[in-house]
Each structure stands twice: as structure tokens, then as C-alpha cells.
């Protein structure tokens, strides 16, 4: 048996961490922010959070992706 968490376990953890009880809301936000480890404020729209968490930090995020992929353009 794999020691890695399943997608369902990641989803449950995301919903619990962000105190989301509505399945549809949890799925919407998880589909964008799942796996990031970021706290998600569901009183804000997904668009607002993308601007706040992704676009405003684009350079740092891009640098992290480049480091992680060793600059291989196939991955980004």
C-alpha cells in the first residue's frame, strides 16, 4: 500500500484546514488551490484569490517552478 496520501485525503485535508463544509465550494477552491498549502478565504472569489495569491507573487512562484524543474521548458 502506498504511503502517499490519496487525492481524497488531500481534498479532505484542504476542506478541513480551510473550514469549508459545503462540498461544492470545497471542490471549486480545491481545484485551483489544492496542494498549495495556502490558507483560502472562501468569502473572496476564486478570481480575487488568484490575483492575491498567484499573480501578485508570480515572480517568486515562477522562480520556484524553474528551480523545481531545473529550467526544463517542457514542465512550464
DSSP file (Angstrom, degrees, kcal/mol; ACC not computed):
  #  RESIDUE AA STRUCTURE BP1 BP2  ACC     N-H-->O    O-->H-N    N-H-->O    O-->H-N    TCO  KAPPA ALPHA  PHI   PSI    X-CA   Y-CA   Z-CA
    1    1 A X              0   0    0      0, 0.0     2,-0.1     0, 0.0     0, 0.0   0.000 360.0 360.0 360.0 138.4    0.0    0.0    0.0
    2    2 A X        -     0   0    0      1,-0.1     4,-0.1     2,-0.1     0, 0.0  -0.366 360.0-151.0 -69.9 142.6    1.3    3.5   -0.9
    3    3 A X        +     0   0    0     -2,-0.1     2,-0.3     2,-0.1    -1,-0.1   0.506  70.0 100.0 -89.2  -5.6    2.4    5.8    1.8
    4    4 A X  S    S-     0   0    0      1,-0.1    -2,-0.1     0, 0.0     2,-0.0  -0.593  84.2-106.2 -80.6 140.8    1.4    8.8   -0.3
    5    5 A X        -     0   0    0     -2,-0.3    -1,-0.1     1,-0.1    -2,-0.1  -0.353  35.1-120.6 -63.9 145.1   -1.9   10.5    0.6
    6    6 A X     >  -     0   0    0      1,-0.1     4,-2.3    -4,-0.1     5,-0.2  -0.319  25.4-105.6 -77.4 167.2   -4.7    9.9   -1.9
    7    7 A X  H  > S+     0   0    0      1,-0.2     4,-2.6     2,-0.2     5,-0.2   0.893 123.4  54.1 -60.3 -39.7   -6.4   12.7   -3.8
    8    8 A X  H  > S+     0   0    0      2,-0.2     4,-2.7     1,-0.2    -1,-0.2   0.905 107.4  49.8 -62.0 -41.4   -9.4   12.2   -1.5
    9    9 A X  H  > S+     0   0    0      2,-0.2     4,-2.3     1,-0.2    -1,-0.2   0.902 110.8  49.6 -65.0 -40.0   -7.2   12.6    1.6
   10   10 A X  H  X S+     0   0    0     -4,-2.3     4,-2.6     2,-0.2    -2,-0.2   0.925 111.6  49.7 -61.2 -44.1   -5.7   15.8    0.1
   11   11 A X  H  X S+     0   0    0     -4,-2.6     4,-2.6     2,-0.2    -2,-0.2   0.931 111.5  47.4 -61.5 -47.1   -9.2   17.1   -0.6
   12   12 A X  H  X S+     0   0    0     -4,-2.7     4,-2.5     1,-0.2    -1,-0.2   0.908 112.6  49.6 -61.7 -42.0  -10.5   16.3    3.0
   13   13 A X  H  X S+     0   0    0     -4,-2.3     4,-3.1     2,-0.2    -1,-0.2   0.910 110.9  49.8 -63.2 -42.9   -7.4   17.9    4.5
   14   14 A X  H  X S+     0   0    0     -4,-2.6     4,-2.0     2,-0.2    -2,-0.2   0.934 112.6  46.5 -60.8 -48.0   -7.9   21.0    2.3
   15   15 A X  H  <>S+     0   0    0     -4,-2.6     5,-2.9     1,-0.2     4,-0.2   0.905 116.0  45.7 -63.3 -41.7  -11.5   21.3    3.3
   16   16 A X  H ><5S+     0   0    0     -4,-2.5     3,-1.3    -5,-0.2    -2,-0.2   0.939 111.8  51.0 -66.4 -47.5  -10.7   20.8    7.0
   17   17 A X  H 3<5S+     0   0    0     -4,-3.1    -1,-0.2     1,-0.3    -2,-0.2   0.850 117.9  39.1 -58.9 -36.3   -7.8   23.2    7.0
   18   18 A X  T 3<5S-     0   0    0     -4,-2.0    -1,-0.3    -5,-0.2    24,-0.3   0.300 109.3-122.2-100.5   8.8   -9.9   25.9    5.4
   19   19 A X  T < 5 +     0   0    0     -3,-1.3     2,-0.6    -4,-0.2    -3,-0.2   0.895  53.5 159.6  53.8  47.6  -13.0   25.1    7.4
   20   20 A X      < +     0   0    0     -5,-2.9    -1,-0.2    -6,-0.1    -2,-0.1  -0.901  16.3 169.9-104.1 120.2  -15.1   24.5    4.3
   21   21 A X        +     0   0    0     -2,-0.6     2,-0.6    -5,-0.0    -1,-0.1   0.632  53.8  87.5-104.0 -17.5  -18.2   22.5    4.9
   22   22 A X     >  -     0   0    0      1,-0.2     4,-2.7    -7,-0.1     5,-0.2  -0.753  67.6-149.9 -87.0 120.3  -20.0   22.9    1.6
   23   23 A X  H  > S+     0   0    0     -2,-0.6     4,-2.7     1,-0.2     5,-0.2   0.899  94.4  50.3 -57.1 -46.2  -18.8   20.2   -0.8
   24   24 A X  H  > S+     0   0    0      1,-0.2     4,-2.2     2,-0.2    -1,-0.2   0.890 112.7  46.4 -63.3 -40.1  -19.3   22.3   -4.0
   25   25 A X  H  > S+     0   0    0      2,-0.2     4,-2.4     1,-0.2     5,-0.3   0.929 112.4  50.6 -66.5 -45.2  -17.4   25.2   -2.5
   26   26 A X  H  X S+     0   0    0     -4,-2.7     4,-2.6     1,-0.2    -2,-0.2   0.912 111.4  48.3 -59.0 -43.2  -14.6   22.9   -1.3
   27   27 A X  H  X S+     0   0    0     -4,-2.7     4,-2.1    -5,-0.2    -1,-0.2   0.908 110.5  51.4 -65.0 -42.6  -14.3   21.4   -4.8
   28   28 A X  H  X S+     0   0    0     -4,-2.2     4,-0.5    -5,-0.2    -2,-0.2   0.934 117.1  38.0 -60.3 -47.9  -14.3   24.7   -6.5
   29   29 A X  H >X S+     0   0    0     -4,-2.4     4,-3.3     1,-0.2     3,-0.7   0.855 114.6  54.4 -75.9 -34.9  -11.5   26.1   -4.3
   30   30 A X  H 3X S+     0   0    0     -4,-2.6     4,-2.1    -5,-0.3    -1,-0.2   0.868  99.9  61.7 -65.1 -35.8   -9.6   22.8   -4.2
   31   31 A X  H 3< S+     0   0    0     -4,-2.1    -1,-0.2    -5,-0.2    -2,-0.2   0.760 119.0  27.3 -63.9 -22.7   -9.5   22.6   -8.0
   32   32 A X  H << S+     0   0    0     -3,-0.7    -2,-0.2    -4,-0.5    -1,-0.2   0.812 137.2  22.8-102.4 -43.9   -7.5   25.8   -8.0
   33   33 A X  H >< S+     0   0    0     -4,-3.3     3,-1.8    -5,-0.1     4,-0.4   0.418  83.2 126.4-111.5   0.1   -5.6   25.9   -4.7
   34   34 A X  T 3< S+     0   0    0     -4,-2.1   -23,-0.1    -5,-0.4   -24,-0.0  -0.359  77.7  20.1 -61.0 135.4   -5.5   22.3   -3.6
   35   35 A X  T 3  S+     0   0    0    -25,-0.2    -1,-0.2     3,-0.1    -2,-0.1   0.327  97.1  97.5  90.1  -8.3   -1.9   21.2   -2.8
   36   36 A X  S <  S-     0   0    0     -3,-1.8    -2,-0.1     2,-0.1     3,-0.1   0.783  80.4-136.5 -83.1 -26.5   -0.5   24.7   -2.3
   37   37 A X        +     0   0    0     -4,-0.4     2,-0.2     1,-0.3    -3,-0.1   0.492  56.5 140.0  81.7   2.7   -0.8   24.6    1.5
   38   38 A X        -     0   0    0     -5,-0.4     2,-0.3     1,-0.1    -1,-0.3  -0.512  59.3-114.1 -79.9 146.2   -2.2   28.2    1.3
   39   39 A X        -     0   0    0     -2,-0.2     2,-0.5    -3,-0.1   -21,-0.1  -0.640  33.6-150.6 -74.4 137.2   -5.0   29.3    3.6
   40   40 A X        -     0   0    0     -2,-0.3     2,-0.9     3,-0.0   -11,-0.0  -0.952   9.0-151.2-119.1 126.2   -8.0   30.1    1.5
   41   41 A X    >   -     0   0    0     -2,-0.5     3,-1.9     1,-0.1     8,-0.1  -0.839   7.4-167.1 -95.7 103.5  -10.6   32.7    2.4
   42   42 A X  T 3  S+     0   0    0     -2,-0.9    -1,-0.1     1,-0.3     4,-0.1   0.510  80.6  75.7 -75.1  -2.2  -13.9   31.5    0.8
   43   43 A X  T 3  S+     0   0    0      2,-0.1     2,-0.3    -3,-0.0    -1,-0.3   0.650  91.9  68.4 -77.5 -12.9  -15.5   34.8    1.4
   44   44 A X  S <  S-     0   0    0     -3,-1.9     2,-0.0     1,-0.1     0, 0.0  -0.776  95.5-108.6-100.7 149.8  -13.4   36.0   -1.5
   45   45 A X     >  -     0   0    0     -2,-0.3     4,-2.2     1,-0.1     5,-0.2  -0.310  26.5-112.6 -71.6 160.2  -14.0   34.8   -5.0
   46   46 A X  H  > S+     0   0    0      1,-0.2     4,-2.4     2,-0.2     5,-0.2   0.900 119.5  55.6 -58.1 -41.2  -11.6   32.5   -6.7
   47   47 A X  H  > S+     0   0    0      1,-0.2     4,-2.1     2,-0.2    -1,-0.2   0.918 107.2  48.4 -58.6 -45.2  -10.7   35.3   -9.1
   48   48 A X  H  > S+     0   0    0      1,-0.2     4,-2.5     2,-0.2    -1,-0.2   0.918 112.3  48.7 -61.2 -43.8   -9.8   37.6   -6.2
   49   49 A X  H  X>S+     0   0    0     -4,-2.2     4,-3.4     2,-0.2     5,-0.5   0.853 107.8  54.2 -68.2 -34.4   -7.6   34.9   -4.6
   50   50 A X  I  X>S+     0   0    0     -4,-2.4     5,-2.4     2,-0.2     4,-1.9   0.930 111.6  45.7 -62.9 -44.0   -5.8   34.2   -7.8
   51   51 A X  I  <>S+     0   0    0     -4,-2.1     5,-1.5     3,-0.2    -2,-0.2   0.920 119.5  41.6 -62.4 -43.3   -4.9   37.8   -8.1
   52   52 A X  I  <5S+     0   0    0     -4,-2.5    -2,-0.2    -5,-0.2    -3,-0.2   0.916 127.8  25.9 -72.0 -45.6   -3.9   38.0   -4.4
   53   53 A X  I  <5S+     0   0    0     -4,-3.4    -3,-0.2    -5,-0.2    -2,-0.2   0.777 133.2  23.2 -96.3 -29.0   -2.0   34.7   -4.1
   54   54 A X  I ><<S+     0   0    0     -4,-1.9     3,-0.9    -5,-0.5     7,-0.2   0.869 122.6  40.6-103.9 -60.3   -0.7   33.9   -7.6
   55   55 A X  G > <S+     0   0    0     -5,-2.4     3,-1.2     1,-0.3     4,-0.2   0.872 114.9  51.2 -65.0 -37.9   -0.5   37.0   -9.7
   56   56 A X  G 3 <S+     0   0    0     -5,-1.5    -1,-0.3    -6,-0.3     3,-0.1   0.682 119.9  37.8 -73.0 -15.0    0.9   39.2   -7.0
   57   57 A X  G <> S+     0   0    0     -3,-0.9     4,-2.5    -6,-0.1    -1,-0.3   0.040  80.1 123.9-117.8  23.4    3.6   36.6   -6.3
   58   58 A X  H <>  +     0   0    0     -3,-1.2     4,-3.2     1,-0.2     5,-0.3   0.882  69.6  52.2 -57.8 -44.9    4.2   35.5   -9.8
   59   59 A X  H  > S+     0   0    0     -4,-0.2     4,-2.4     1,-0.2    -1,-0.2   0.928 113.2  43.7 -61.0 -45.5    8.0   36.1   -9.9
   60   60 A X  H  > S+     0   0    0      2,-0.2     4,-2.1     1,-0.2    -1,-0.2   0.909 115.8  48.2 -65.8 -41.6    8.6   34.1   -6.8
   61   61 A X  H  X S+     0   0    0     -4,-2.5     4,-2.2    -7,-0.2    -2,-0.2   0.918 112.0  49.3 -64.5 -43.0    6.3   31.3   -7.9
   62   62 A X  H  X S+     0   0    0     -4,-3.2     4,-2.7    -5,-0.2    -2,-0.2   0.914 109.6  51.6 -62.8 -42.9    7.9   31.2  -11.4
   63   63 A X  H  X S+     0   0    0     -4,-2.4     4,-2.5    -5,-0.3    -1,-0.2   0.902 109.3  51.0 -60.7 -40.9   11.4   31.1   -9.9
   64   64 A X  H  X S+     0   0    0     -4,-2.1     4,-2.5     2,-0.2    -1,-0.2   0.895 110.6  48.2 -63.1 -40.6   10.3   28.1   -7.7
   65   65 A X  H  X S+     0   0    0     -4,-2.2     4,-2.5     2,-0.2     6,-0.3   0.919 111.1  50.4 -65.8 -43.7    8.9   26.3  -10.7
   66   66 A X  H  <>S+     0   0    0     -4,-2.7     5,-2.2     1,-0.2     4,-0.4   0.921 113.1  46.3 -61.4 -44.1   12.1   26.9  -12.7
   67   67 A X  H ><5S+     0   0    0     -4,-2.5     3,-0.9     3,-0.2    -2,-0.2   0.931 113.5  48.9 -61.8 -45.5   14.2   25.6   -9.8
   68   68 A X  H 3<5S+     0   0    0     -4,-2.5    -2,-0.2     1,-0.2    -1,-0.2   0.864 118.2  38.8 -64.1 -37.1   12.0   22.6   -9.3
   69   69 A X  T ><5S-     0   0    0     -4,-2.5     3,-1.8    -5,-0.2    -1,-0.2   0.342 107.8-121.8 -96.6   6.1   12.0   21.7  -13.0
   70   70 A X  T < 5 -     0   0    0     -3,-0.9    -3,-0.2    -4,-0.4    -4,-0.1   0.823  68.2 -62.9  56.1  32.9   15.7   22.6  -13.5
   71   71 A X  T 3 <S+     0   0    0     -5,-2.2     2,-0.7    -6,-0.3    -1,-0.3   0.554  89.4 154.7  73.9   8.7   14.7   25.1  -16.1
   72   72 A X    X   -     0   0    0     -3,-1.8     3,-2.0    -6,-0.2     4,-0.3  -0.602  35.9-153.2 -74.4 111.1   13.2   22.4  -18.4
   73   73 A X  G >  S+     0   0    0     -2,-0.7     3,-1.0     1,-0.3    -1,-0.2   0.671  85.6  77.8 -60.2 -19.3   10.6   24.2  -20.5
   74   74 A X  G 3  S+     0   0    0      1,-0.2    -1,-0.3     2,-0.2    -2,-0.1   0.807  97.1  46.2 -58.9 -29.1    8.7   21.0  -21.0
   75   75 A X  G <         0   0    0     -3,-2.0    -1,-0.2    -6,-0.1    -2,-0.2   0.480 360.0 360.0 -97.1  -4.1    7.3   21.4  -17.5
   76   76 A X    <         0   0    0     -3,-1.0    -2,-0.2    -4,-0.3    -3,-0.1   0.379 360.0 360.0-151.9 360.0    6.4   25.1  -17.6
